[in-house]
Structures are given as C-alpha cells and as structure tokens.
Amino acid sequence: MPNTCQNKRQPWTVRAVQMDLARQMETVDYICAYIDFAAAHGFNTLVLYLEGRVRTASFPYRPAEESYTLDEMARVVRQATAAGMDVVPVIPTLAHCEQFFTAPEMAHLAEERESPAQDLRTFCPSLAETYAFFANYLYELSAVFTGPNVHLGCDETWNFATCSLCRAEAERTGIGAMYTRHIQRIGEVCATLGKRLWIWDDMYEFFPEELAHIPAGTVLCHWNYNEVIEPEGARAHLANRWRYDWLAEYERLGLDVLIGAWARRGGLSNADTFTSYAQRHHVLGGLLMHWELSETYHEELMPLVAYVGERWRNPELEPAAAWAQAVESLIPGAPPALALAMRSLTQSAQIRLGKPVSRYLCGPLTGGEQTERALSHTAHALLQAASAPLALHATAARILDDMAISARQEEIFWGLRAVLPAIYDPQLPAAARPLLQQQTEQVLHALATLRTDIAPLHAQRRPCMRPENRAIADLDALIAALQPAWERLARGTQDDDWWLIVRLALPDTHGLPHLRISLLDDDGARPLATGMYKPLEQVVGCHYTVQLPFTSATPPRGVRFEVWGYGGQGISFVEAQSRAQRLYPRAVAQASGPVRDPEHILRDHTPFAYLGHQDIVTTMHHRALAEEIAIIEVLF
C-alpha cells in the first residue's frame, strides 16, 4: 500500500498543534485567538484533546461549567476554517478516558468496573455497549467537527484486558489481537462517518506484528518526548526502552505517520532532533502537543510553538534563524541577550513545585543539580535585565511574565531541595542550624511572594473556567505539606527522630514499579512509604537516593521492601539514622517472589538487589506477572 507522506524537503502536509482541553479548559475566545497565532506561524491543523469535554444528547452528564456545547465547538471550527486550519478532535476510546468516567452513568462501561478501589479510566472493549456509545457520540460530534480527520487515542492502555471478560479473551487470542480488534471496530465507526482515523502508536511496541492489520488509511501519531531522538530511531516508551527505527518500519509498511513532539520547557532538543530524524523519512507531518497546562499558560511556550511552526513550514530554515524569527515576531526589537535568555529557559527542563515532600528528600544537591540551579538563576536574571527597557505589548508581556514565573518556581524547587534534606537530617550539626534557618526563610519568602503573584492569573486568563486555579491549589497543598518541616527546624532534632536512607537503582525510568517500604519492629511490619520512587531528570546513571523520615522511641529491627507492577526496582543499600545511632543491614531475613541477588543490599556499593520482573513486554502480555509481589526483609 503506497503511503501519501511528503518528501522531506517540502513543507509537511500536516503541521498541527494541540491544545489539551481535557485537563484544563480554555475560553472559546482564547481558543479562537490561539488559532490565529498558530496559523500565523505556519500551522494548518488544530488538534483539540477533548476526552469527554463536549456535552451532547448521548453524553449530557458533564456540568455546564466543566464542558463545552456543540455550538461553542462550532464557533471554534468556523474560526479555524477562516484561518485555513483543519480541526481534529481527540476522543480517546480505550484508555485516558477519565473525563467520561467522572459521570457515574458511564461506570458500567469501564474496564475497572469490577475493582472498586481503582480509578475508572479505560473503556472495556469486550462490551458491545462501548461501541454503541461511541457510534452515537462520534456521530453527534461529526456534525460540528466537519473536517476529514478524527483522533481516537488508544495510547498507554495499561489497564487494558484486566476485567474478567477481557482476561478470558486475552488468554484465548492474546492482547495484540484484542487491541487490533478494537482498532478495527472503532475504525468501522469512523468509516461510516467518512472520517480518517488517527491513533497514537505506542502500544504497537508490545505487538509490532499487529501493524499489518491496521485499517487502511489510518494515520499513526508517532509520539516520543525523549530529549534527543537518535538518527537510528526513538527508544520505546514502556516496552523495555528498546531503540528501533519506527519511521523506516512505517515507511516499509506503507503507513502514514505524524511525529509527535511535546511543547514544554525542555522541548527544544526533542523538537529539533525529532524533526531532523523525520526529515530522513517520508512523513505526513508533525504534531506539537500541549499537555496539562493547568499549572501554567500557553504564553510561556509561544516562542517554542512559533519556532516549531516556522521550521515545519520551511524545512530549509536553519534552527538559529527560525528561533530569531519566532522571537522577533513575538517580542519586536528583542535584544540578543533577551533571545538568549528565552532560549535557555525554553531549552532547560522544568521541574515544577508540588507534593510530596519526598520529592525533595533525595540527598544533598549533586554537582549536576548545582549547575542546573545556577543556570536557571542566571537565565532568569538575564531575562529580567534584558526585558526591562522594552515597551511591550500585552502578549509579549505575558510571555515574559510567564517565563519569569516558571523560572521562579524552579528556583524555589532547588531551594527546597537544598534545605529539606538538611532539616530532616537527624545528625545535623548544631553549628549548621543558623545558616539553614536563614536559607529556609529566603525560600519561604519566595514561596509566599510567588503565591501572591500567581493568585489572580487564573481569573484573568480563564474567567469562569473550571477546574479552579490548580496552580494555587497545588501551591497551598505544598505549603501545608511543608509545615512539619518548618516545625522540626524550629524545635530542633529529638532523640526519637529517625530517617531511612535508601539507595535505589532503576535501569528503566519509564517502568511503572510500585515500591512499599515498611519498618520491622516487635509488632511486625509498619508501612512507612508506598509509591513510585523515580529519580529526578537531572540524575545521571541509574543510582539515586531517597530519604524517609519517621519517629520511633526504639530502633527498628529492620526493613521490608515490596515491589510489584511493570518493571522492577533495584535496591543497593539501606541504613537508618537517629541523632545517636546509625544502623546498617547485617542479614537478609527473607527473600521471596521474583527477587535477584538480595545479598547486594548488605553493602553500600554499585551492585543492587532486583525486585520484580525487569522484562516489561512479557509482563504486559502476562498481566499476572505484574501482580506478583517481590519481597526482601533486611535486619539491622
């Protein structure tokens, strides 16, 4: 089957930018203004990630203040048509369907319906009612979204094939065949509406043989957010991170494909290297995606969006020229120092503030983190100094204000990373406390000032839009979670203050291993922490540290580690510290389930014990493996 993708040196046929309206609604006026901005910078397609944000006769359940009407979406389509842009709605039909399942009336269609403790997020493909619902809902949407394309999701289906009906079918046919059946059935719905089907491509990493059964004409959205996309191809998402030249494979199979980059802080290298990789192949075009902007605003990322749009419509344009062109169009008369500061902040990965406090308790700042902190501070200072003399129009001012707020959040994050491990250190020298208190006061002042400055922004930018200002909600939650730390700093360390220092190793940071850590005492095992403990992006290599404070009148006898999920967790060492004691592991009391090399946990060194199944592909095909619990108990 010949594909219809364009030659690498022609402007791509599809140059799309996505707005995530499922996670954060925007006003219709704002969406229409964004259309004009995107069209001016070379985009010809607007992708609206909606999930269940649009109310219709077949899906009337969302509150009016949390959804759009068909008439409102029709206005968006009219604006886009006038600007020369197609509008593609994204309506996930398998996973990432949380917006649909906020309505109790939809719960009977959820894959997770048999597990009351689980959040509902996945449609069950074994129920005929699932396809009846989407046939009606998509028919209603097609009256408004009149363009030729519709995107039906199908990515990250981790809960796929887990209900009793689907498990039985998976045992008979395998999950690959089940996934293909869903794509074919949902493709039939699209065909009856005269729509071309778009889907995400990541699940095919688990069953690439099923690519041969994709409905004719389907467009694969090949998304990947790695900082660098190698010329040899992208690394897989969850499937053991194997590297493969997917665009070459799609080209061999005659499949049409879009590359999918992420419009975020740190996204410049991803967009640049992904574009360069795609230009070596025949692709239909590119899709630049905003995700979950409820904590920030589109203006901060406008320079990146404009830059990518200019590159995609003019493949001959050099990156430096494209950046200069994008900045000049948004900040007329911007001096080189300002363009450099904007590029530095856009290129550096953003680490946003938020809970839990354990995010900050991962040892002293490393050399790499110190460098990141200094670069962020320098770029922020340069941004302020270079923009101060300029007379800015409203959009330009918002761009620079939002970039400055983003940089301030990052500086506060690094401030918390510096002070919190010292505050919770039970063996902190008394002489270090005055400087630590001074540093903490600076962080607290910066945090309070940031909250004051961003408090009015939601009402200004998103009037009457729900959900409410999550940026403020998240800051307030963080401020409340930090209160015990400030109280501990004020009172000083007590004899019953302890913490565990756990040295972890995670060869595959894209895995989904759950780790539960419990203290062993005379009464048995006392849970201390449960979650996915992954390293910060700045960590080099697979080794990292977590620090877990607790109080106990008596020393713990030991620690129990339990792991389950997709991919395993390495543990190389653990110790417990109080003001007067340091406890080291002396023996492995128990090792059960999928555990390798438990004895490595007894020495603070590079080798590590491994808990769980490392092969994520096998685990995905045999879900029972993900439910096996690996256990190590260590005695002090």
Disulfide bonds with the S-S distance in Angstrom:
none
